[in-house]
Amino acid sequence: MRTALVFGASGQIGEALLARLDARDWQVFAVSRTPRPPWSNVQWLTGEFAGIDGLPARVDVIFSTGPLDGFAQWYGRGLVAAPRVVAFGSTSLDTKQASGDAYERDIVARLQAAERLVFDTASATGASATLLRPTLVYGAGRDQTLSRIAAMARRMGFFVLPRGAEGRRQPVHVDDLAAAALAVVDAPATHGQAYALPGGEILAYREMVARTLAALDPPATLWQLPMPVFRAVLSFARMAGAMRGLSDDAVARMREDLVFDATPARNDFGYAPRQFNVDTRALGA
C-alpha cells in the first residue's frame, strides 16, 4: 500500500485529493488544525506547520494543497522523508507581478521564494518535486471568487460588473486539480517542473459571472455599469464594509486576458480539464 502525507487536507483541493487517494487504497496521513476522526484509509494528524503530532518518518509522496509558503518552510526542515513531492502554488505568480497593490506584489514574492525553497530542498535530499499552478479554482463552493460572487448575488438578487469586463479566464474545477496531483506522481517528465493548470474552457470574465448567476436558484441578474459609475458604487460598498477585498488592480484585471497554456501539462501527464460547468453545489448551495 502506498503512503501519502497531505497538507491542506481539509481545504477544497485537499478534500478532492483525499477522495481520490482513498479510492485507490493509499494509506493517507492528513493534516488538520482541529482533531478529526479517522475514516477508511485516512488517518488525521492534528497540528500546524509549527508542530504536528504523529508524523510518519517516511511516506511515498508528500502533497501540499494549501498555502505554499508555509509548506515550503516546513519541508525545508526535513522532518519527513519522501522521494516525491507535489505542491500547489498559483498562477498569481505570473498575473500579479506588475500589480500596483503592495499586498499582491508581496504574494508574488512569497510564491517565488516558496517555489525555489521546495525545489532546492528536494534537490538537496534526492527527492523529485513538481509544482502545480491553478488558475481560478471553483467546484467545492469554497473558493474566493465565484462562490463569493454567488453569495453576494443571492443576498441582493443581482451582481454588478463594469462594462468591458471581457478579459479571458479559464476557471478550473477542484476535482481536475486533484486528478492532476495524482497523475504527476508517476510521470518522470514532471520531476523538477512547474505547470500552469487552467480549466478546459476560455471565456470572458463577464460570461463567467453570467453563467454563475444563471446557476443560482433563483437566478440573479447581471448589471453592467460604466466604469465611473461602477467605481462610485464600489467606493460606497467599501465604506459600508463590503467588497474591501476587491482592489482597483483586481477591477482592472477584469479587462485583461489571464490565459495559460495547458500543453506542457497535457503532454507530460495527460492533463484533460473539463469545460466550465457551474452548478449550485459548486457555488456552496
N, C-alpha and C positions, 0 to 999 in steps of 0.2 A: 504494500500500500504506500503510495507516495504521500509526502507530508508537505504542508504549506503553513507559513505564518502570514496572517493577513492583518495589515493595519488599515484603519478606516472601515472596519468590517460592518459597522452599524450605519454607515453612510449609504448614499444612493447607489454608487457603483459597487461598493463593498457587498451590499446585500445581494445584488445580482450575481456577483462573482461567487459568493458563498453557495448560492443555489446550484451553480454550475459545477463547482468543485465537489459538493456533496453528491450530486447526481452521478459523478464519475468515481465515487468511492475514495476520494482523497481524505486523509486524516488532516483536519484543519485546526490550527490554533488561531483563534480570532480575538483580537484585542479590542476591549471596550472600557470606557471610563467607569461604567457602572456594572455591578455584577449581573450576569445573565445565566439562566440555567442551560446546561448542555443539551444539544439535540443532535440526533443522528451521529454523524462523524465529526461534528463541530464541538470543540472544547473552548469555552470562552475564558480569556485571561483578563483580569481586572488591572487597570492601571493606565498611565500615560507614558510619554517618552522618557520622562524623568525616572520612572520606576514601574516595572510591570512584574507582577507575581507569576511564577510558574513558567517562565520562558524555557523552551526546549534548548538544548545545547546546539542542535543542528536540525535543519529541515532541508528538503529538496529545493524549495522555492520560497523566497520572501516576496510578497506582494504589498505594495503601498498604494492604496486608493484614496488616501486623504491628503492633507497638506504636505507638500513635498519638502519644504524647508525643515520642518520638524523631523520628518523621517530621515532626511539626509544626515542631520546631526546625530540622530540615534544610530543609524547604520555605520557612521564613521567611528563609533566606539567599539565595534566588533564584538558585540555581545552574543550573537547567534551566527553560527557558520552556515553558509548556503552557497552552492555552486551557481545558483541562478537568482537574479533579482529583476523584478518587473515593477516599475513605479510610474504613477501618473503625474504629469505636470499639467501644462496648459498652453494653448496657442496664444494666450495673452502675452507670452514671451515675445511674440512677433508683433501682435496687434497694438500693444500699448507702449512700445519702446519710445515713440516720439510724443507721448501724451503730455499735455500741459499740466496735468494733475500730478503733484508730487507723490501722492499716495500710490497712484497707478505706476509711476516710474519705480517706486520702491518695490512694488510687487514684482516687476520685471527683473530688477537687480537680485532679488531674493531667489527667484526661479532660476536665473542663470547660475548663481552661486551654488544652489542646491543640486542642479544637474551636474555641474562639474564635480561636486563632492561625491555624488553617487558613483559616477564613472571612475573617479580616481580611487575611491575605496575599493570598488570591485576589482580594478586592475591590480591594486596592491595586494589583494587577498586571493587572486587567482580565480575570481568569480566572473560571470558574464552578466552585464546589466543591459536592460532595454528600457528606454523612456518613451512613454506614450502621452501625446498632447492632444486631448479632445478639443473640439470646437464647442459650440453652445450645447450643453447637455440638457436632455429632457427625458421623461418617461416614468419617473418614480413619484412625481408630484412634490419633489423636494428641492428643485433647482431654484436658482436665484433670479431667473429671467422669466420664462414662460409661466411658471407656477405663480410667481409674484404678480405678473400682469393679469393672470386669470383671477387671482384673489381680489385685486382692486376692481376688476370689471364685474365680478359677482356683487360686490358691495354697491357699486354705482349704476350698474346696468349698461355702462359704456366704458370706452377707453379712448384716450386722446393721443394722437401722434402728430408731429409736424408734417406738413406737406413735403414731399421729396424724400421720404424715408424709404428709399429704393435700394439702399446698399444690400448687396447679396450676402446671404447667410447659408450655412449648412448644418442645421441642428442635428445632433447625433443622439440616438437612443441609448440609455444606460445598459441595456442588455447587449447591444452591439459592442460596447466598450468592454463588458465582462468577457464576451466571446473573444475579443482581440487579445485581452490579457492572457487568456488561457492558450490561445493559438501561438503566441510568440514563444512560449516556454520551450517547445521542442523544435524551434526553427533557428538553426545555426546562423542563418543570414542576418538575424536581428541582433546578434551579440554586439554590444558596444554602439548601438544605433538609437536614434530618436526618431519618432514618427508622428506626423500630424494625423489625427483621426477625425476627419469630417464625416458628416452624415451623407446619406446616399442621394440627396436632392439639393439642388441650389435654387433658392428662391429669394425674392426681395424681402427686406425686413417688414415692410407693410403687409405683404402677403402672408408671411409667417404669423404675424399678430392677428390678421383677419381670420386665418384658419383656427387659431387658438380661441378666439372669441366665438366663432361659429360652433366649436365643440362643447361650449358650456350649455347647461340646461337650467333656465332658458338661455339662448344665445344672447350675446351682448353686442352692442353697436360700436363700430369704429368711427370716431370723428377725426378728421384731418384738418388741422388749423394752419394758417400762415405762420411761418417761423416767429415773427414778432409777437403774435398773439399766443402762440404756444409757450414762448419764453415767459410771458407775463403770467400765464396760468401756472407754469412750473414754479415761478418765484412765489406766487401766492400759496401753492401747495407746500413748498418748503417752509414758509413762515407758519403754516398750520401744523407742521410736524410730519408731513408726508413727503415722499419722493426725495428724501435727502440723499439717498444712495445713487440718484441719477445725476451724475455730474455733467457739466457743459461739454466735456470731451466725449462722454457717452452719448449725448444727444447728437453731436457732430458725427460720430461713427455710424449713426443710423443711415447716413447718406453714403458711407464708404463701403466698398466691397471687401469683405473679410473671407476670402475663398482660399482653400488649401487643396493641394494635390494629394489624392489618395493612392496614386500609382505605386509609390515605393512600398506602402503597406500592403497593397493588393498583390504586388509581385513577390514580396518576401514571406508573407504568411497568409495569403488568401483573404485579406480583409474585404468584406462584402456587406457594408451597412445598408439598412433599409431606407426606403423613401420616408419623407416626413409624414407621419400618420399620428396625429394627436387626438386623444380622447379624454373623457372625464377622469379616468384613472391616472393618466399621465399628468393631469393637472391638479391632482391632490383631492379630487372629489370622491 
